[in-house]
């Protein structure tokens, strides 16, 4: 079956005065550089950035995700991702697939801890169809039992695949331990025991609670602002703003007054499995929000720290993660923390060669270059609205393997903790700091060369702060980070008087032993 021209407009019939109304709506507020933002009467924000090229990108970004799940809705985000662009009340699965392939581009859905996004990259003329497909899958999902059953099986398979890959599953376990399995500690994967409980009714009820216009931003690059406003008004104006009431399970918290703005370095990725491996590099420049910034409900999430050991005697390597709670996106110190991550750097033992690969970072020069039994060692920084996880991990040959040079986690842990202690008790040389800042700035600017990353960055910034911050403003803030800033922020995050408890997760052959005494020995954190 081919979609008829009428089927593409079934989500909403245009009114006679539609064009005139859209002209009134599109009195856009001018923002940085070429960005324009319009807020429709129902509170949906529409943002565009004028960039040249042969392709357009458009995306719908929602203030939703696994952070907002409760015990009764656990796993819903994972399935909303998997059920995107399936049958709707206006299109059959065959019609949806045909329309998607006719665009000549790519369209995807991705759920994360604090957002769900629907995004498409396509030829310019396909923008109306792309937005029609997004509106259809968001406003008119069918969630047919047979399609949902297939995704139940697929989710079980995906869980098994990810559980077999430590680099994917351990960051999820780390979040669970750090945040006591609630809020930010909720997994982005649907737990196995919850998969049969994900029903049509549960998905529709959750969408009714989450998919509200005041929690939505539609961003585009490569099209006229007025054209996108008109399309959004055509497809989404039927949504009515009605704030979600507070509840015991999801308290209403007003976001603190933002002083910084979010930027994502890693490219968009189309599945939960790939979401788990996203680079954790974020930059947050200073900005002053508009007075009309929307108030958001933010599911409470308390960092607790803790320890967990997963025994796996068949593993090729031992894996060890240590983390502390960092600062959220509203904190000025996020610049120093992002720079600190690049300063520590690291990576795989076989990827140190060649310029620009971080071979002068501390984890390369202090650990990877000295311990051949360490296969991988790197820093990470997972940042969220009001919190973050900052830390290090290592994968290494286990002592019990019988291989020469193998180590136990209790032998490797002091080396990781020592690297944090150096940031507390020594001053970073200016030449080393300059190198880290340059790497951070270049990573940011190169990532934003991608049209898909550019439009995702625009949508996420507007979702949080109602403005787009120029990249040069971001790099200026990075340039201002000093060695004194690094030492001060290190003391704040994992100093002995910080009150910040470590999170330690170990998987493999042996346990970590008395890990608390190691942190006390180096005066790092508050075990």
N, C-alpha and C positions, 0 to 999 in steps of 0.2 A: 504494500500500500504506500502511496505517496501522500505527503501532507498537502492538503489543499491550501490555497491562499487564505481562505477564510479561517482554517484551523489555526493559522499562525497568530490570529488576532482574537481568539476566543477568550483569552484571559480577561480582556476588558474591551468594550466597544467604545470608540472615541466619541465624545460629544461634539455637537456642531461648533461650539465655541472653544474647542480644544486648543487650536493653534493660538488664538488670541490669549487664552489663559496662560499658556506656556510662555508666551512673550512677557507677560506680567511677572511670572514666576522667575524668569531667567534674568532678572536684574541682579546679576551675580555680584557677590562681594569680592573685590580684588584682593589677592593675597600675594605671597612672595612670587617674584618672577612671573611665570606664565600660568599660574594656578588660579582657577576661578571656583568659587563655592557658592552653591545655592541651597537653601533649606526650604523644602516644600511645606505646604500647610500642615501635613501630617507628621512633620519632623524628620523625614528622611533627608539626609544630606547628600548632595550630588556634587562631586568635585572632578575637575578635569585639569590636565596639564598639557599644554600645547607643545608637542614634540614631533619633528619630522620623521618620515619613514613610510614604508609600504604597508605595514601592518598596524592594526589597532589592538588595544587591550582594554577590556572592561571587566570590572569585578564587583561583586556584592560582598560586603564585609560586615559580620555580625558580632556584637558583643555577647558571645556565648561560648560554650565548650565544656570540656570535662571538669573544669573547676566548679562549674555551676551544678554539677550532678549531685544528687542525694542518694542514699542507699536504695531508694525505690526507682531512681532513674539511672543508676549506674550503667554505663555502656551505651547510652542513647547517642552521644556524640559520634561514637564510632559507627553506628548504624545510619545516622543521618548522612554521614560521609558516604557510606557504601550504597545507600539507596538514592543518591542524587542522580538525576537524569535517567530515571526509570519511567515506568508508566505513570501518567497523570490522568485527571478526569477529562482532559481535553485531547491528549495524545496517547496512542498505544505505544508499547515499547518499540515496535517496529517503526512507527512514525518518528519517535524521539531519536532512535539510532540513525534513521535516514537524514533527519534534519541536522544532527550533529556532524555527520560525515559530509554533508553538502557544503558546510562552511569552508572547508579546506584549511582549517586551523586546528586548534586543540581547546577543549573545554574540560574543566575539572572542578572537583570539590575537595577541600582539605579542612579537617578539623584539628584543633590544637587545644591547649589548656584554656586559653582566654579568648579564642576567636574561632569562627567558622567562616570559610570564604568559598565563594563560587566565582571562578575566574575563567576568562576566555581570551585567546589571542587568535586573530583572524584577519582576513582582508578587510579593508575599510567598509566595503559595501555589506559585509555580513554583520555589522554591529546591531541592526534592528533584530535580526534573527537570534543572535547570541543573547540579547537581553530578554527576548521573548521566551527562550528556553529556560533561562534562569528564573524568570517570573513564574513560569509554569511549574518548575520543580519545587519552588519555594511556596507558592500559593495553592497549588492544586495537586499535591502528591497523592497517588492512589495507594501506595504501600500494599500491593496485591499479595495475598498469602503465598502464592507460588514464587513470586520474586523475593519475598522476605525469607522464605524457606531456603532458597539458594544462597542468600547472603548469610544465613545462619551457618550453613556448611562452610562457606568461604571464610567466615570469621574464625571458626574453629581451626581451620587449616592455617590461617594467617597467624593465629596465636601460637601454634606449634612451631611454625617457621621462625618467628621472632624469638621465642623462648630458647631456640637452639643457637641463637647468635648473641653472645654476651654483649657485644658493642651496641646492640639495639635494646635488649631487655634490661640491662643494668641501670641505665639512666632512669628508666621507669621505676625500678625498685628503689633507687636512690631517692627519688622524689617521695615515694611512699613512706620511707623511713624518716626523711627530713621533716615532712609535714603530717606525720601520724595518720597517713592514709585518708586524709580529708582535704577538701579544697584543692590546693595545688598538689596535694599528695594523691589525688585521684588519678588512676591510670588513664591514658588515652586509648587503651585497648579495652574492649568489653570483656570482663572476667568470664571464664568458661561457664561458670555456674549461672551467669546471668543471660547467656545467649538465648536459651529457649524462652526467656521471659520478655524478650523484646518483641512487642506485638504492634499491630497497626494502631490500636488505640493509644498505647504508650507514646509512640512516635508523634502522633497527631497532637496529643495533649501537651507534650513537651514543646513542639513547634508553636503551639498557641501561646505558651508562656514566654518563650524566648524570642520568637521571630516578630518583634514589634518594631514599628518604623523608627521610633526614637533610638533604637539600638542598631540601626542600619546605616551604612554608608555605601553609596554606589560611586565608584571612581572609574575614570577612563583616561586613556592617553591615545592621541591620534584621531580625535574627532572634535567637531565644534561643540562648545559648551552648551549652546542653546539646543542643539540637536539631541544631546544626551538628556538634558532636562526634560525635553518633550517626550522622549521615549520612557523615561522613568515615571513621569506623571501619567502617561498612558497605561503603563502596566502595574504601577504600585500605589496609585492614589486611593484605591479602595481600602487600603490598610488604615486603620484608625489607631492613633496613639492612645494608649491606656496603660500607664505605669503599673508594673507588677507590684502587688502589695507585699509588705514584709511578712515573713513567716519565720517560725522557729528554726526550720531547717536551712533557710537561706535568708539571713538577716539583711536588711537594706542598709548599706553603708554608702555614704556620700564620698566619692573620691576626693582626696585632699586636693587643695588648689594646685594644679600642675605648674611646675616651673621648668619642666623639660619635656621633650617630645620624642616619640618612639621612631626608631628606624631599624629595619631588618636587613642584615647583610646577605643572608642566605637566600637562594632562589626559591620560588614556590615549588612544592612537590606534591604529587597528586594522590598520595595514599597515606594512611596512618602509619604503615611500615616505614615509609620514607620520612614521615614527619619525625619519627623517633631518632633519626640520624641527622636532623637539621643542625647546621653549625649554630653555636650559641653566641654569636657575636652581634651585639646590639649597640647602637650609639644613641645618645639622648641629648640633643642640644637645648640650650636655654630658650624658652619661649614664654610669652605672656598670652594666655588664652583669652578668647573673646568673652564678653560678659554673658553671651548666650550659650556658653558651653553646656551641653546636656549633663544632667545628673545621672549617674549610672549606679545600678545595684551591683555590688561586688561581694561574691560569696566569701565569707570569712575564712582565713587560712592561717593557722598558727604554726610557726616553725618550732620543732621540738628537738631535732637532732636525734642521734641514736646509733645503733649498731645492728647489722644483720650479716650472718654468714650463710652462704648457700653451698652445701657440700656437693661437689661434682668430681668424683675421683677419676672420671674418664676424660676430663678436660685437657686440651693440649697445653693451655696456659693457666696460671693463676691470674685473677683480675682483682685489682684493689682500687677503690674509690674513696677519696676523702673530700668533704665539702663543708662549707660554712654558709650561713645566711648572709647574703650581700644586701645591697640597697636596691630599691625599686626604681622605676623609671622617673619618679618625681624628685629624685635626689641628685643634687649637684655632683656628689662624689662618684656618680656612675662613670664619669669620664676617666677618673683615675683608675677605677676598677677595670674598665675596658682596656686601658693601656697596660695595666698590670697583667692581664691575661695574655696580651701579645708579647710582653716582656718575658713571661715564663714560657710561652709557646709550646714547643715540642711537636711530636708527631710519631711516625713509624720509623723503625730502625733502618729501613731500606729506602727512605725518601728524603734523606738529608742533603743529597747532592744538588748542585745547581743553584744559581742566584735566585733570591726571592723566596726560598722555601723555608726560611726560618732556621737555618742551620747555626745561626749565632744566638738563638734564643737560649735561655738558661737551662731548660730541660734537655735540650740537645747537648750543650757543652758540659753540663754538670752530671747528667745521668746517662743519656743514650750513648754518648761517645766513650763513656768509661765502663759501662756494664753491658757486654754483648748479650747477656742472658735476658735483657729487657727488650721485648719485641716492640712495645709501643708505650709512650709516655707523653701525656699532653695535659694542658690546662683546659678548663671549660668555664662557661659563664652563662647560665640559663636565667634570663631576666624577665620579670613580670611586673605588673602594675605597682604592686606594693611590696615586693620581695624579690629575691633572686638566690640562686645557688652558685657559689664560686668555689672552685676546687681543682684537684689534680687527680689523674688516674694513671695506672700502670698495668701492663700485661706482661708477664714474664714466665720463664721456664720454671716449673715447680721443682722443688728439691726432691720430692718423692718420685719424680719421673726416672731417676737414675742417671739422667744426663749430667755431664760435667758442668759445673757452674750454676746448677739450679738453685733457686732460693725459696724460702718460705715468706709469706706475707709479713711476718714479724721482722724479717731482715730488710725488706724493701720499705716498709712504712717509715722508718726513721729518715730515709733519704728524701721522701716526699715532704715530711713535716719540716725537715731542715731547710728545704727551699722556701717554705713560707716564713720560717724564722729569719732567714737572711733579709727578707723584705721588712721585718719588724725592727731588726737591730743593726742594720747597715744601711748606708745611703747609696742609692742607685747612681752610678756614674752618668753624667749628662750625655755622653756619647751613646751609651746603651739606651737611655730613655729616648733620645732623639730617633734612634733606629726603630724602636717599638712604636713611637707615634707616627713615623712615616709609613710603617707597615699597616697600621690601623687606618690611616687616611686613605692609602692607596686601595686597601681592601674595600672600603666603603665606596669610593668613587668608581672602582671597576665594577662592583656589583650593580650599581645604579645605571650602568650602561645598558643593562638588559631591560627591554620594554616590560616584560612580565614582573621583574623585581620593582621597577619604577612605579607601576600602577598599584602593586601590592603595598609598597611603601607609602604611597599617597593615601590609599584607603585606610591603612592602619593609623597613620598620623591624624587624619581627619576624625576617625572613629574615637580617638583618645582626646585630642586637643582642639579639634575644629580649625586647624591651620596646618599648612605645609611649611616646614623649615628648610631654607636653602642649604644645600650641601656645604657651601662655603662658610655658613654660620657654624655648622657642625665642626668643620676642620679648624676654625678659629678657636673653638672651645678645647679641642684636643691639643692645639699648640700651647695653650696656657697651663697645661699640667706640668708640675715641677717635681723634682725629687722629694721635696718636703711633703708634697701632696700624697705621693705614693706611700711614704712612711706613715703619715697621719692616717690615711684610709686603711692601711694594713692593720694598724693598731686598733682602729675602730671595729674592723671586721673580725679579726682573729687574734687580737692581743689578749694577754692573760687577764686583763681587767675588763674585757669587752662583755663578759657574761654570755658570750656566744659559744654554744656547745657544738662540737664537731659531729658530723654524720659520717659513719664509716660503713662501707659495704664491701664484702669480700666474697668472691666466688672461686671455687677450685678445690685443690687437694687439701690444703691446710688452713687452719684458723689464723686470726691475727694475734692471738695471745693477749697479753695485757696491753692493749692499745692505748688505754688511758694514761698509763705511765709514760709512754713515748711522748704524748702531747705535753705532759707536765715537765718532762726532762728538757724539752726545747722551749718551754714557756710559750706555747701556742694554744690559743683557745682556752676554754674553761671546761675541762672534762667533767 
